């Protein structure tokens, strides 16, 4: 049987980078995307644009013939797919990659649950049907290392609910979603992956999203970020999106990954200290986009930062409000263990690059695209 991948979240940063890798690794495969859209014509157009880009950028000339899209939504019954297509997909799909989720930190918890938890529930229901009626081989669920919530210190792949509190509803709803996925591991061949903070491609710097770590970087580039309530040695667990795509593709290709939970993280040895991240950004931005005076960041206490914000002019204080949902991630030292992932990658040749080896490509993409406002 030729592989037929069903992918939710396929136009997001991870999905768009995963699809070409699946097409390459499985030469006879087909990829079916679940896309929300105003109409079938709108969904078809987006799928054609994505496959055309893959064909050109990744040198896969038959990509347009191997990628198709179905109009649907993970929050709807039968995933919002029409009856005939739903039945056909259930009998032909061999792999399900569930990546659709809301990544907003400020959703009310019920809204975050509706998308992340209930969407996952419906995908698992479809997986159960595909296992009974067709030739389903594997489900890969894309979670997040942030299910660890406010925990600090060593965090292991087998752990999930340890009574931790959460910084936001995204973390909580994703933790609840993974709990649900784990209850199906005895019946469905499932691999759970937990990426940490995903940034651009390590070879090109390319990214389609400029959130999380990119928000303080942009403020720093503009000269607005001059202090942080953080410790300079706090480790930032950053992972490039191309490495994520390569690892997921490998895990889908090997039987040993079924039933496993895998941290897709840099880990303590490869994570970058916050001070190094800022220093590298400072050197690059001062060279390529200098301001009247060199950029600097002072590391201060929470109280000092709060007092400084109260004294700021309103416009600057408003700009720094963008940091509020991100500051927790520079206040805790999360040390993600990846023993399971390391074992499954042994002999594959897939290695995570060091941040210092590709950092300038990440920064250069930001300037080249005007932080996502223009095409490169």
N, C-alpha and C positions, 0 to 999 in steps of 0.2 A: 504494500500500500504506500502510495506517495504521501508525504506529510502535508497536512492541511492545518495551518496555524490560524487560530481564531484569537484576535488581539483586541482587547479593550484599552483605551487610552493610547491608541497607536499614533496619534498626531502630536502627542506631547514630547517633551525633550527625550525621555528614555525610549518611548515607543518608536519615534522617528529614527533614532539611531540603532535600535534593535532590528527593525525590519530588514534593512539591507544585509545585515549579518546573518539573519536567518536564511535569506535568499541565497547567499553564498555558501553557507555551511550545508544546506539541504538543497542541492541543485534542481531537484524535481518538485520542489515544494510549491504550494500555493499559500497566500496569506489573505485572510478575510478580516477586514477591519470593521468594528462596530463604531459608527459615527453618528453623533447627533447632528441634525441639520434642519433647515427650513423645508426642504423638499428632497426627493431622491436625486433630482438634477444637481442640487447644491452639494450633496454628499458625493455623488459621482465626480463632480468637478474637483473637489478637494482631494479625492483619492487619485485622480489622474495627475494633478499637480505634484503630489507626493511621490508617486511612482516615476514620473518624468524626472524629478530631481534626483531620485535614487539611481535611475538609469545613467544619468550624466555624471553625477559626483562619485558614484561608486563603481562605475564601469559595468553595470548589469543591464545589458541591452534589452533583455526580455522582461524586465521588471514590470512594465505596464501591462503585460499579458498575465502576470502571475499575482498581481495585487488587485483585489476588488474590495468594495465596501458595501455594507448593509446599513440601512437607516435604522437606528434603534437607540436605546437608552438603558443603561444597567439598572435604573431605578424603576423600570416598568415591568409588568408581567411579561414573561417570555422574552425579556430584554427588549421589548418594543419591536421585535422582528415579526414580519408577516408570517402567517401560518405555514405556507408552503416552504418558504426559505428557512424557517425555524426547524421544520422537520428534516429538510435536506441537510442542514448544517449538523444536526444532531447525529446523523448517520455517517457523515463524512469527516468530521473534525478529528484530528489525532492529537493536537496539542492546544491547550488554552493558556493564554498569557493574560492575566487580569491586572491591568495597571491603571484603569480608570478610577479616579478619586478626586475629591476636592482637597487642595493643599493649602487652603486659606486657614489662617490661625484664628480668625475672629468670628467664625460662624457660631451661632448658638448651637449647643450640643445636639439638639434634636435634628437640626438641619445637617450637621456634620454626620450624624448617625444615618440619616436618610440616604445620603449619597454613599458613604464609605461602608457602613455596616450592612444596610439593606441591599445596596448594590452588590456587595460580595455574596450575600445570601442567595440572590437570584442567579449569580454566575455559578455558584456551587450547585444549585438546583439543576441548572442546565448541564453541568458537568456530570452529575449523577445520571441524567437521562442519556447523555452521549456515551457514558460507560456501559449502560444497559443495552442501548440500541445500535451502537456503532463500534468504532475501534479506537476510542480515546486511550492515549498512552500516558499523558501527563498533564497536570495543571501546575502552572507556575504563578504564584501569587506574589505581587510586588508590594511588600510592606515598607517599613521604615525602621531604622535603628532608634528613632525617637520614641518608640513604644517604651523605652526605658524611663521616660518622663524626667523627673527631677533627680534621679539617681546619679551618684558620682562614683568614681573609682572603677574597678574591673566589672565589666558587663559581659555575660556569656550568652552564647547562642541558644542554649536550652532554656534559659530563663525568659519569663514573660511577666506574669502577674506576681509581683513580690510585695504588693501593697503600696507601690509607689504612687506619689501624687504626680500631676501633670501640669505643664506650663500652659497648655492651651487645649482646645477641643479637638484640634487635628490629632494630637498625640493620643488623646483618650479614645477617639473614635477608631483610630487605626489599631490601637491595642485591643479594643473590643472585636474588631474585624479579624485580627489574627487569632484571637481566642476561638472565634467561630470556625475559622479555617482548620485549626488544630483538631477540632472535634470530628472532622471528616477524613483525617489522615488514615484511619483504619479501613475506610471504604474506597477512597479515591487516591490514586498516586499523585501526591502533591509535593511540590518543593516551595518553601517559603524563603524569599530573599529579603534582606533588610539593608538597603543602601543607607549611607549616611548623607552628608551634605553634597549633593551632586553639582558639579561645576562643568565648565566647557570641555571640549575635545582637547586632549593633551597634545595632539599634533597640529591642530589648526586654531585652537582657542574658541571654536564655534560654539555658541549656545543660542537657543531661541527664547530663553527665559532669563530675566535679570532680577531675580528676587533673592531672598535669603542673604547670602554673603555679598551679593552684588549691591545691595542697598547701602550698607555702610561704605563700601568701596567707592560708590558714586559720590556720596557726601564728602568723602575724603578727597577725591579727585577735584571737587569743586571748592575745596578749602573750608567747608563748613564743619567738618568733624575734626575737632582739635583735642577732645578728651573722651575717654571711655571708662566706665565703671567696671573694670576688669583687671585680672592679673596678667602680666605680659607673658607668663609661661603657660597659660591655659592652652590646651591642645585643640586645634581646629581639625576635625576629621573630614577632610575634603577628598572627594573621589571624582576623577574625570569621567564624563559620560561615555566615552569610547570604551574605557575599561569595563564599565558596567555592562555595556552591550556585549562585549566579548565574553564576560563571565557568564551572563545569563544564557547566551547561545551554547556555551560549553556545558552548562548544567542541564540544559534541555536534551543534549546529545548523549548523556551518560545515564545508565540505569541507577548507578550508585547514589544519585542525588535525590531519588524519590524518597519522600518521607523526612527529608532533612530541612533544618533551618540554617540559613547561611547569612552571616554578616558580610555584606559587601562594603567593607570599611577599610580605611587606611591603617587603623590600629595604632597603638602607642609608638611603634617604631617609625611609622611613616607619616603620622599626623604632624601638622606644622604648628609650632608655637605661634600664638597670636602676634607676638612682637615681630617674629620673622615675616609673617604675612604682611604686616603694616610696613616693615622696612623695605621689603621687595616692591610693594606698591609705591612707596614714597620715591625710591630711586627711579623707578620707571616713569611715574607721572611727572616728577620734577625734570626729567630729561626730555620727555616727549610732549609735555603739556605744562610748561612752567607757569607758576603764579608769580605775583610780585615778591613774595617771600616763600622760602621753602616750607613744605608741609611738615607739620609735627603733630603727634598725638601724645597726650599725657595720660598715664594710667592713674585713676583716682578711685576713691571710695564711692559707694552708692550715695552717701549723704553729700559728699562734695559735688557729685554730678547733679544731684537734685537741686542743690542751692545755686549752682551755676546756671541751670536751666531757668530757674525763677528770675534770675537777673538778666537773662538774654532779651534782646529785642523780639517782639512777637513773631516776626517773619522767620527768624532763625529757630526759635523755639518750636514753631509749627513744623519746619523742615525736619527737626530732630525727632518729632513724634513718630516718624517712619521707623525709628529704631526700637520702639517700645516692645514690639513682639519678638525682636531678635536678641535683645540684651541678655535674656536668660541663657542663651547658648554660648555666651562668652563668660558666663559666671560659674559654670560647672565643668569639671574635668571628667569627661566620659572616656573610659579606656575600653574600647570594644575588642573583645577577643574574637578571633576568626579561625579557630582550630579546624572546624568542619570545612569551611571554605578552602583553607590552605591545603587540606588533605585531598579534597576533590579536584583542586587545580594542579596537584602534583603531576609533573610530567607533561602538562599541557603547553608550557611555554608562555602562559599568560601571567604577566607580572604587573603590579601596579607601579606606575612611574612615581618618582619623588616629585613633590610639588615644585621644588626649586628648579627642576629640569624643564618645566613647561610654564612656569608662572607668567613669564612675560608674554606668552602667546595668549593667555587668558586676558591680561590687561590690554594687550593690543587690540583684541577683538572688541572690547568695550569702546575704545576710542574710534576704531574703524567704523563701527556701526552707530556711533552716537548713542551708546547704551541702548541699542535695540530700535532706534528711531528710523534708521536708514538701512538699505541693503548694503552688504559689504562690497 
